[in-house]
Amino acid sequence: GITHIQYVGDIVVMIDGSESAVTNLKLILYCFEWLAGLKINFHKSDVFVFGVDQSEKENLANMLNCRLGEWPMRYLGIPISENRLGIQAFAGLGDKMSKRLDPWKGKHLSSGGRLVLTNSCLSSLPMYTMGFYLLPKGTHEQMDKHRSHFFWQGASDDFKYHMAQMDSLCRPKDQGGLGMVNTKIMNDTLLVKWIWKITQGSEGTWYRLLRAKYMTGGNFFNSKSRGSSQFWQGLHKVKHLFKWGAIHKVRDGKNTSFWRDVWCGEVPLKTQFPELFRICRDPTAWVCECWDIDGWNISFRRSLMAGEADVYDCLINVLQTYSLSEGGDEVEWALDKSKCFTTKSLYSFLTHRGVSVRNSDNMWKARIPLKIKIFLWQLDNDRLQTATALQRRGWKGSCRCVLCGQVEDVDHIFFRCSVARALWCGVRDSLEWGECPTSWEMWRGQWANGGLRIPKRLGNVLLAGVTWALWTNRNKMAMERSFPKDPLQLVYSCVFFLQRWRSLLKPADRDGLMEIARKLKMWASVPRPRGDGGSDIVEL
């Protein structure tokens, strides 16, 4: 068995707990001090004992002059206990996240900076622990709470509305999300990596230990999880995910399930021939058990009916190209070009919802600041803090626009308010469009797919400049009660943003963007009559 584990200065020594074993350990430690000239600080060492009463535990600790430790112990940051670890044992993951969120880190960061910090720092903190344990659902919810709080509110305690659930934020960008790490799915994929390593075999101590303790009957898939460690039970809970990408190359057939594994075709035989699988004698039979000297021999619980016999003949015809040979079965990973397991490939497979969101790539590939991309994502998914959206979340304020008194929603702010119409009229006249977009659905369905008379990549930058100018103006009116004296101020704001983002574009597109900005400024510089009354905002 294993007597000790050592990594740099962290050492765990395991003995049977008898007085002779404790005496011999104490003697060895004293000999080490005498030979090395180093002093062991026993007061900083802990003794963990299980299987005896409290008095015996204290006696063993006193013999070693060490403290009596309490379960769970931590070794290299991983909690270890003689009993099953509950949600309280992993509460330190949430505490670690909260300690990383110093006030200055979130106070002056934009939404783009908070997203980057969330993915690079907060989402990576539990990775090491998730590689060993299948964390409880409550632990994932606690971590999501900290990440969601930081993304929407920063590190301050001031209340701010969370405009989207974590499920939406954790979707891939091409699936309509922000690409945050889904810790639950990542936890599963990290554990599946252990299954891959076990199926590949190893000469390492870890593999020999697992094989001797749990896989005495063959391989991982016919081992038992009842009464095993929490780590081993976690592997069995996610083993079904391994089947999604594993393709077995059969040789002796001892480690490949005849019905459940993918080895004959692109799907398991139970899927290809469900009629036969329902009446087979042993659904868990290995390939070698269905083969004898005369060829394939598959047993069923009853005689085959006429239609089933035809299906059986089809199965035998499919199996004719396969035969057993010497050597162990091999496993390849179908979800990656290298044919080797990668956590990224399985995570992408599990998070993919089948259909990509239309035009999502255009938004995320646009050469604009990340916070503007997040703003456009909120606009596209109706997650901006408009008056109507806030009222749906319990806000008690008015749902009316502070400028024109109409119901304030996304379409009103960016397309139908008087200042929005004035700005879009300027864009229309400058670029010689036939009309202006009147709603977000109209823009996304009709205008974004042609009709802009400019390259689509420049159209995305133009949309970002127009909508960001309108949104900053709306916030000034709603929060600071600062109204524009002239609608042309928004045109100049849009031009300012376009010029500011010019350096982010490819050199070939910079001149095109500057030409758009030049036309907008030229349009804004044309003298126009002002309307009567106190307001200078007129409909153009």
C-alpha positions as CSV (number, residue, x, y, z in Angstrom):
1,G,0.0,0.0,0.0
2,I,0.9,3.7,-0.1
3,T,2.8,4.8,3.0
4,H,3.2,8.5,2.3
5,I,2.4,11.3,-0.2
6,Q,4.8,14.2,-0.7
7,Y,4.6,17.3,-2.8
8,V,7.3,19.9,-2.0
9,G,6.8,20.7,1.7
10,D,3.3,19.1,2.1
11,I,3.8,15.5,3.4
12,V,1.1,13.0,4.5
13,V,2.4,9.9,6.3
14,M,0.0,7.0,6.7
15,I,0.4,4.4,9.5
16,D,-1.9,1.7,11.0
17,G,-2.2,3.6,14.3
18,S,-0.6,1.0,16.6
19,E,1.7,2.2,19.4
20,S,4.7,0.5,17.7
21,A,4.0,2.2,14.4
22,V,3.7,5.6,16.1
23,T,7.0,4.9,18.0
24,N,8.8,3.9,14.9
25,L,7.5,7.0,13.0
26,K,8.7,9.2,15.9
27,L,12.1,7.5,15.8
28,I,12.4,8.1,12.0
29,L,11.6,11.7,12.4
30,Y,14.2,12.2,15.1
31,C,16.8,10.5,12.9
32,F,15.9,12.9,10.1
33,E,16.4,15.8,12.4
34,W,19.8,14.5,13.5
35,L,21.0,13.7,10.0
36,A,19.7,16.8,8.2
37,G,20.2,19.3,10.9
38,L,16.6,20.5,10.5
39,K,14.0,20.9,13.2
40,I,10.5,19.5,12.7
41,N,7.8,21.8,14.1
42,F,5.4,19.2,15.5
43,H,3.1,22.0,16.8
44,K,2.3,22.9,13.2
45,S,1.5,19.3,12.2
46,D,-1.8,17.6,12.6
47,V,-2.8,14.0,13.3
48,F,-6.0,12.7,11.7
49,V,-7.3,9.5,13.2
50,F,-10.4,7.5,12.3
51,G,-12.0,4.2,13.4
52,V,-11.3,4.7,17.2
53,D,-12.9,6.6,20.0
54,Q,-12.0,10.2,21.0
55,S,-9.7,9.2,23.9
56,E,-7.6,7.0,21.7
57,K,-7.3,9.8,19.1
58,E,-6.0,12.2,21.7
59,N,-3.5,9.6,23.0
60,L,-2.0,9.1,19.5
61,A,-1.8,12.9,19.0
62,N,0.0,13.3,22.4
63,M,2.5,10.5,21.5
64,L,3.5,12.5,18.4
65,N,3.3,15.9,20.1
66,C,1.0,17.1,17.4
67,R,-2.4,18.7,17.2
68,L,-5.5,16.5,16.7
69,G,-6.9,17.5,13.4
70,E,-10.6,17.6,12.4
71,W,-12.1,16.3,9.3
72,P,-12.2,17.3,6.5
73,M,-8.5,17.9,6.2
74,R,-7.0,19.8,3.2
75,Y,-4.2,18.6,1.1
76,L,-3.0,20.8,-1.7
77,G,-6.3,22.7,-1.4
78,I,-8.5,19.6,-1.8
79,P,-10.8,18.7,1.1
80,I,-10.5,15.1,2.2
81,S,-12.7,13.3,4.8
82,E,-13.5,9.9,6.1
83,N,-17.2,10.6,5.3
84,R,-19.0,12.0,2.4
85,L,-18.3,15.7,1.8
86,G,-21.4,17.9,1.8
87,I,-22.0,21.5,0.7
88,Q,-20.4,23.0,3.8
89,A,-17.1,21.3,2.9
90,F,-17.0,23.3,-0.4
91,A,-18.2,26.6,1.0
92,G,-14.6,27.8,0.8
93,L,-14.9,28.1,-3.0
94,G,-17.5,30.8,-2.6
95,D,-15.6,32.5,0.1
96,K,-12.5,32.5,-2.1
97,M,-14.4,34.2,-4.8
98,S,-15.7,36.9,-2.5
99,K,-12.1,37.6,-1.2
100,R,-10.9,38.1,-4.7
101,L,-13.4,40.8,-5.3
102,D,-11.7,43.8,-3.7
103,P,-13.8,47.0,-4.2
104,W,-11.3,48.6,-6.5
105,K,-11.5,45.7,-8.9
106,G,-15.1,46.2,-9.8
107,K,-15.7,49.9,-9.0
108,H,-14.0,51.3,-12.1
109,L,-14.3,48.4,-14.5
110,S,-16.7,48.4,-17.5
111,S,-19.0,45.4,-18.2
112,G,-16.4,44.1,-20.6
113,G,-13.7,44.2,-17.9
114,R,-15.9,42.5,-15.4
115,L,-16.7,39.8,-18.0
116,V,-13.0,39.2,-18.7
117,L,-12.2,39.1,-15.0
118,T,-15.1,36.8,-14.3
119,N,-13.9,34.2,-16.8
120,S,-10.2,34.5,-16.2
121,C,-10.3,34.7,-12.4
122,L,-13.6,33.8,-10.7
123,S,-14.5,30.9,-13.1
124,S,-11.0,29.4,-12.8
125,L,-10.9,29.3,-9.0
126,P,-12.9,26.1,-8.6
127,M,-11.3,24.2,-11.5
128,Y,-8.8,22.3,-9.4
129,T,-11.5,21.0,-7.0
130,M,-13.9,20.3,-9.8
131,G,-11.3,18.0,-11.3
132,F,-11.7,15.7,-8.3
133,Y,-15.2,16.0,-7.0
134,L,-18.7,16.2,-8.5
135,L,-19.7,19.3,-6.6
136,P,-23.2,19.6,-5.1
137,K,-25.8,21.7,-6.8
138,G,-25.9,24.2,-4.0
139,T,-22.1,24.8,-4.4
140,H,-22.6,25.7,-8.1
141,E,-25.5,28.0,-7.2
142,Q,-23.3,29.7,-4.6
143,M,-20.5,30.3,-7.1
144,D,-23.0,31.5,-9.7
145,K,-24.4,34.0,-7.2
146,H,-20.9,35.5,-6.7
147,R,-20.2,35.6,-10.4
148,S,-23.6,37.1,-11.3
149,H,-23.3,39.7,-8.5
150,F,-19.8,40.8,-9.7
151,F,-20.8,41.0,-13.4
152,W,-24.0,43.1,-12.8
153,Q,-23.0,45.1,-9.8
154,G,-19.2,45.1,-9.6
155,A,-17.7,44.8,-6.2
156,S,-20.0,47.3,-4.6
157,D,-22.9,46.5,-2.4
158,D,-25.3,48.9,-4.1
159,F,-28.3,47.1,-5.5
160,K,-28.5,46.8,-9.3
161,Y,-30.9,44.7,-11.3
162,H,-29.6,41.5,-12.7
163,M,-31.0,41.6,-16.2
164,A,-30.3,38.0,-17.2
165,Q,-30.0,34.7,-15.5
166,M,-26.8,32.8,-15.3
167,D,-28.1,30.2,-17.7
168,S,-28.3,32.9,-20.4
169,L,-24.9,34.3,-19.5
170,C,-23.2,30.9,-19.6
171,R,-24.4,30.0,-23.1
172,P,-21.7,30.1,-25.9
173,K,-21.7,33.4,-27.8
174,D,-23.0,31.7,-31.0
175,Q,-25.9,30.3,-28.9
176,G,-27.0,33.7,-27.7
177,G,-25.0,34.0,-24.5
178,L,-21.9,35.8,-23.2
179,G,-19.7,32.8,-23.1
180,M,-19.2,32.6,-19.3
181,V,-18.1,29.2,-18.0
182,N,-20.9,26.9,-17.0
183,T,-19.3,25.4,-13.9
184,K,-21.8,22.5,-13.7
185,I,-21.0,21.3,-17.2
186,M,-17.3,22.0,-16.8
187,N,-17.3,19.9,-13.6
188,D,-18.7,17.0,-15.5
189,T,-16.2,17.3,-18.4
190,L,-13.2,17.5,-16.0
191,L,-14.4,14.2,-14.4
192,V,-14.9,12.6,-17.7
193,K,-11.2,13.3,-18.4
194,W,-10.4,10.9,-15.6
195,I,-12.5,8.2,-17.3
196,W,-10.6,8.7,-20.5
197,K,-7.2,8.4,-18.7
198,I,-8.4,5.2,-17.0
199,T,-9.5,3.7,-20.3
200,Q,-6.1,4.5,-21.8
201,G,-4.3,2.8,-18.9
202,S,-1.1,4.1,-17.2
203,E,1.9,2.9,-15.3
204,G,1.4,5.6,-12.7
205,T,0.8,4.9,-9.0
206,W,-2.7,6.5,-9.2
207,Y,-3.8,4.0,-11.9
208,R,-2.4,1.0,-10.1
209,L,-4.2,2.1,-6.9
210,L,-7.5,2.6,-8.6
211,R,-7.2,-0.7,-10.5
212,A,-6.4,-2.7,-7.3
213,K,-9.1,-1.0,-5.3
214,Y,-12.1,-0.7,-7.7
215,M,-11.4,-2.5,-11.0
216,T,-10.6,-6.0,-9.8
217,G,-13.4,-7.4,-12.0
218,G,-12.1,-5.9,-15.3
219,N,-12.5,-2.3,-16.3
220,F,-14.1,0.9,-15.1
221,F,-17.5,0.3,-16.7
222,N,-18.2,-3.0,-14.9
223,S,-16.9,-1.7,-11.5
224,K,-19.3,-0.9,-8.7
225,S,-19.8,2.5,-7.2
226,R,-21.7,1.5,-4.1
227,G,-19.5,1.8,-1.0
228,S,-16.7,3.5,-2.9
229,S,-15.1,6.9,-2.4
230,Q,-16.8,10.1,-3.4
231,F,-14.3,10.5,-6.2
232,W,-15.2,7.2,-7.7
233,Q,-18.9,7.7,-7.3
234,G,-18.6,11.0,-9.1
235,L,-17.0,9.3,-12.1
236,H,-19.8,6.8,-12.3
237,K,-22.4,9.6,-12.3
238,V,-20.9,11.2,-15.4
239,K,-19.8,8.1,-17.3
240,H,-22.8,8.4,-19.6
241,L,-21.2,11.6,-21.0
242,F,-18.2,9.5,-22.0
243,K,-20.3,7.5,-24.4
244,W,-21.1,10.7,-26.5
245,G,-17.6,10.8,-28.0
246,A,-16.0,7.4,-27.4
247,I,-15.5,5.2,-30.4
248,H,-14.1,1.7,-29.6
249,K,-11.7,-0.1,-31.8
250,V,-12.4,-3.8,-31.1
251,R,-9.6,-6.4,-30.9
252,D,-10.3,-9.0,-28.2
253,G,-13.6,-7.4,-27.3
254,K,-13.1,-7.7,-23.5
255,N,-13.6,-3.9,-22.8
256,T,-16.3,-3.0,-25.3
257,S,-20.0,-3.3,-24.6
258,F,-21.8,-5.1,-27.5
259,W,-25.0,-3.1,-27.3
260,R,-24.1,0.1,-25.5
261,D,-20.7,1.2,-27.0
262,V,-20.0,2.7,-30.4
263,W,-17.9,0.2,-32.2
264,C,-19.9,-1.0,-35.2
265,G,-21.1,2.1,-37.2
266,E,-21.6,5.6,-35.9
267,V,-24.2,4.8,-33.1
268,P,-24.5,1.9,-30.6
269,L,-26.2,-1.3,-31.8
270,K,-29.0,-0.7,-29.3
271,T,-29.9,2.3,-31.3
272,Q,-29.5,0.7,-34.7
273,F,-31.5,-2.4,-33.7
274,P,-33.9,-1.5,-30.9
275,E,-36.2,-4.4,-31.6
276,L,-33.3,-6.9,-30.9
277,F,-32.0,-4.9,-27.9
278,R,-35.4,-5.1,-26.1
279,I,-35.3,-9.0,-26.2
280,C,-31.6,-9.7,-25.7
281,R,-30.6,-11.9,-22.9
282,D,-27.9,-9.7,-21.5
283,P,-28.0,-5.9,-22.3
284,T,-24.6,-5.5,-20.7
285,A,-22.8,-8.2,-22.6
286,W,-19.3,-7.6,-23.8
287,V,-18.3,-8.1,-27.5
288,C,-16.2,-11.1,-26.6
289,E,-19.2,-12.8,-25.0
290,C,-21.1,-12.6,-28.3
291,W,-18.3,-14.3,-30.3
292,D,-17.3,-17.9,-30.5
293,I,-15.3,-20.1,-32.9
294,D,-18.0,-20.3,-35.4
295,G,-18.6,-16.5,-35.5
296,W,-21.2,-14.2,-33.9
297,N,-23.5,-15.8,-31.5
298,I,-26.1,-13.5,-29.9
299,S,-28.6,-14.9,-27.4
300,F,-32.1,-13.7,-26.8
301,R,-34.7,-14.3,-24.1
302,R,-37.2,-15.9,-26.6
303,S,-37.4,-17.1,-30.1
304,L,-37.4,-14.4,-32.8
305,M,-40.6,-13.5,-34.7
306,A,-40.7,-13.3,-38.5
307,G,-39.9,-9.5,-38.6
308,E,-37.3,-9.8,-35.9
309,A,-35.6,-12.6,-37.7
310,D,-35.1,-10.3,-40.7
311,V,-33.7,-7.6,-38.5
312,Y,-31.3,-10.2,-37.0
313,D,-30.1,-11.1,-40.5
314,C,-29.4,-7.5,-41.1
315,L,-27.4,-7.3,-37.8
316,I,-25.3,-10.4,-38.8
317,N,-24.6,-8.9,-42.2
318,V,-23.3,-5.7,-40.5
319,L,-21.1,-7.8,-38.2
320,Q,-19.6,-9.9,-40.9
321,T,-16.9,-7.3,-41.5
322,Y,-15.8,-7.5,-37.8
323,S,-13.9,-10.2,-36.1
324,L,-11.9,-10.5,-32.9
325,S,-8.1,-10.6,-32.7
326,E,-5.3,-10.5,-30.2
327,G,-4.6,-7.4,-28.2
328,G,-6.7,-5.0,-26.1
329,D,-9.5,-2.8,-27.3
330,E,-8.7,0.8,-28.0
331,V,-10.8,4.0,-27.6
332,E,-10.7,7.0,-29.8
333,W,-12.4,10.4,-29.2
334,A,-14.7,11.4,-32.0
335,L,-15.3,15.0,-30.9
336,D,-11.8,16.2,-31.5
337,K,-9.7,16.0,-34.7
338,S,-6.7,14.6,-32.7
339,K,-8.8,11.5,-31.7
340,C,-7.7,12.2,-28.1
341,F,-10.0,13.5,-25.4
342,T,-10.0,17.2,-24.7
343,T,-12.1,19.0,-22.1
344,K,-12.8,21.8,-24.6
345,S,-14.4,19.4,-27.2
346,L,-16.8,17.8,-24.7
347,Y,-17.7,21.1,-23.1
348,S,-18.5,22.6,-26.6
349,F,-20.6,19.5,-27.4
350,L,-22.6,19.7,-24.2
351,T,-23.2,23.5,-24.3
352,H,-24.2,23.5,-28.0
353,R,-28.0,23.8,-28.3
354,G,-28.2,22.6,-31.9
355,V,-29.0,25.9,-33.6
356,S,-26.8,29.0,-33.7
357,V,-28.3,32.4,-33.1
358,R,-28.6,34.4,-36.4
359,N,-26.1,37.2,-36.8
360,S,-24.5,36.5,-33.5
361,D,-21.1,36.2,-35.1
362,N,-21.4,39.6,-36.7
363,M,-21.9,41.2,-33.3
364,W,-19.0,39.5,-31.6
365,K,-16.6,39.8,-34.5
366,A,-17.2,43.5,-34.9
367,R,-14.1,45.5,-34.1
368,I,-15.5,47.6,-31.3
369,P,-14.8,47.7,-27.5
370,L,-16.0,44.6,-25.6
371,K,-18.4,46.7,-23.4
372,I,-20.1,47.8,-26.6
373,K,-20.5,44.2,-27.7
374,I,-22.1,43.4,-24.4
375,F,-24.4,46.4,-24.8
376,L,-25.4,45.1,-28.2
377,W,-26.0,41.7,-26.8
378,Q,-28.3,43.2,-24.1
379,L,-30.1,45.2,-26.9
380,D,-30.5,42.1,-29.0
381,N,-31.9,40.0,-26.1
382,D,-34.0,42.8,-24.5
383,R,-31.8,42.9,-21.4
384,L,-31.2,46.6,-21.2
385,Q,-32.5,48.5,-18.2
386,T,-35.3,50.2,-20.0
387,A,-38.3,51.4,-18.0
388,T,-40.6,48.6,-19.2
389,A,-37.9,46.0,-18.4
390,L,-37.3,47.4,-14.9
391,Q,-41.0,47.4,-14.2
392,R,-41.2,43.7,-15.0
393,R,-38.6,43.2,-12.2
394,G,-40.6,45.2,-9.7
395,W,-39.4,48.7,-10.2
396,K,-41.9,51.3,-9.0
397,G,-40.9,54.2,-11.3
398,S,-42.7,55.4,-14.4
399,C,-42.5,53.4,-17.7
400,R,-42.8,56.6,-19.8
401,C,-40.0,58.3,-21.7
402,V,-38.9,61.5,-19.9
403,L,-38.7,63.3,-23.3
404,C,-41.9,62.5,-25.2
405,G,-44.0,60.6,-22.6
406,Q,-44.4,57.4,-24.7
407,V,-43.9,53.9,-23.2
408,E,-40.1,53.4,-23.0
409,D,-38.9,50.1,-24.5
410,V,-36.0,49.1,-26.8
411,D,-37.8,50.1,-30.0
412,H,-38.8,53.5,-28.6
413,I,-35.3,54.4,-27.3
414,F,-33.4,53.5,-30.4
415,F,-35.9,54.0,-33.2
416,R,-39.1,55.8,-32.4
417,C,-38.3,58.6,-30.0
418,S,-37.9,62.0,-31.6
419,V,-34.1,62.2,-31.0
420,A,-33.7,58.6,-32.4
421,R,-35.7,59.5,-35.5
422,A,-33.6,62.6,-36.0
423,L,-30.3,60.6,-35.8
424,W,-31.6,57.9,-38.1
425,C,-32.7,60.5,-40.6
426,G,-29.2,61.9,-40.6
427,V,-27.8,58.4,-41.3
428,R,-30.4,57.9,-44.0
429,D,-29.7,61.1,-45.8
430,S,-25.9,60.8,-45.4
431,L,-25.8,57.2,-46.8
432,E,-28.6,57.7,-49.3
433,W,-30.9,55.1,-47.8
434,G,-34.5,54.9,-49.0
435,E,-36.0,54.8,-45.5
436,C,-35.1,54.5,-41.8
437,P,-35.4,51.4,-39.6
438,T,-38.3,51.7,-37.3
439,S,-37.7,48.7,-34.9
440,W,-35.0,46.4,-33.8
441,E,-36.7,43.4,-35.5
442,M,-36.7,45.4,-38.7
443,W,-33.0,46.2,-38.4
444,R,-32.0,42.7,-37.6
445,G,-34.2,41.0,-40.2
446,Q,-34.1,43.4,-43.1
447,W,-31.4,46.0,-42.8
448,A,-28.6,43.9,-41.3
449,N,-28.8,41.4,-44.1
450,G,-28.3,43.9,-47.0
451,G,-29.6,47.3,-48.0
452,L,-27.0,49.2,-46.0
453,R,-25.0,50.1,-49.1
454,I,-21.9,49.7,-47.0
455,P,-20.0,46.5,-46.0
456,K,-21.7,44.6,-43.2
457,R,-18.7,44.9,-40.9
458,L,-18.9,48.7,-41.2
459,G,-22.6,48.5,-40.8
460,N,-22.1,46.8,-37.4
461,V,-19.8,49.5,-36.3
462,L,-22.2,52.2,-37.4
463,L,-25.1,50.5,-35.5
464,A,-22.9,50.4,-32.4
465,G,-22.1,54.1,-32.7
466,V,-25.8,55.1,-33.3
467,T,-27.2,53.0,-30.5
468,W,-24.5,53.8,-28.0
469,A,-25.0,57.6,-28.6
470,L,-28.8,57.2,-28.1
471,W,-28.3,55.1,-24.9
472,T,-25.8,57.5,-23.3
473,N,-28.2,60.4,-24.2
474,R,-31.2,58.5,-22.7
475,N,-29.3,57.9,-19.4
476,K,-28.4,61.5,-19.1
477,M,-32.0,62.5,-19.6
478,A,-33.4,59.8,-17.3
479,M,-30.9,60.1,-14.5
480,E,-29.3,63.5,-14.7
481,R,-32.3,65.3,-16.3
482,S,-29.9,66.7,-18.8
483,F,-31.7,67.2,-22.1
484,P,-29.9,67.9,-25.5
485,K,-30.4,71.4,-26.7
486,D,-30.2,70.3,-30.3
487,P,-30.7,66.8,-31.8
488,L,-27.6,67.3,-33.9
489,Q,-25.6,66.8,-30.6
490,L,-26.4,63.1,-31.0
491,V,-25.1,63.1,-34.5
492,Y,-21.8,64.5,-33.3
493,S,-21.7,62.0,-30.4
494,C,-22.1,59.2,-33.0
495,V,-19.3,60.6,-35.1
496,F,-17.1,60.9,-32.0
497,F,-17.6,57.2,-31.2
498,L,-16.9,56.2,-34.7
499,Q,-13.6,58.2,-34.8
500,R,-12.7,56.8,-31.4
501,W,-13.1,53.2,-32.6
502,R,-11.3,53.8,-35.8
503,S,-8.0,52.4,-34.5
504,L,-9.7,49.1,-33.7
505,L,-10.6,48.4,-37.4
506,K,-8.4,46.8,-40.0
507,P,-6.4,49.3,-42.0
508,A,-8.5,48.6,-45.1
509,D,-11.7,49.5,-43.3
510,R,-10.6,52.7,-41.5
511,D,-11.0,54.9,-44.5
512,G,-14.5,53.6,-45.1
513,L,-15.5,54.4,-41.5
514,M,-14.0,57.9,-41.8
515,E,-15.9,58.5,-45.0
516,I,-19.2,57.6,-43.1
517,A,-18.2,60.0,-40.3
518,R,-17.4,62.7,-42.8
519,K,-20.8,62.4,-44.4
520,L,-22.6,62.5,-41.1
521,K,-20.7,65.7,-40.1
522,M,-21.4,67.3,-43.4
523,W,-25.1,66.5,-43.0
524,A,-25.1,68.0,-39.5
525,S,-23.3,71.2,-40.6
526,V,-26.1,72.1,-43.1
527,P,-28.1,75.0,-41.6
528,R,-31.7,74.1,-40.6
529,P,-34.6,76.2,-39.3
530,R,-35.4,75.8,-35.6
531,G,-38.9,75.0,-34.5
532,D,-41.0,77.5,-32.4
533,G,-41.1,77.0,-28.7
534,G,-38.7,76.3,-25.9
535,S,-37.3,73.0,-27.3
536,D,-34.8,72.9,-30.1
537,I,-35.6,69.2,-30.8
538,V,-37.4,69.0,-34.1
539,E,-38.4,66.1,-36.3
540,L,-36.3,66.0,-39.4
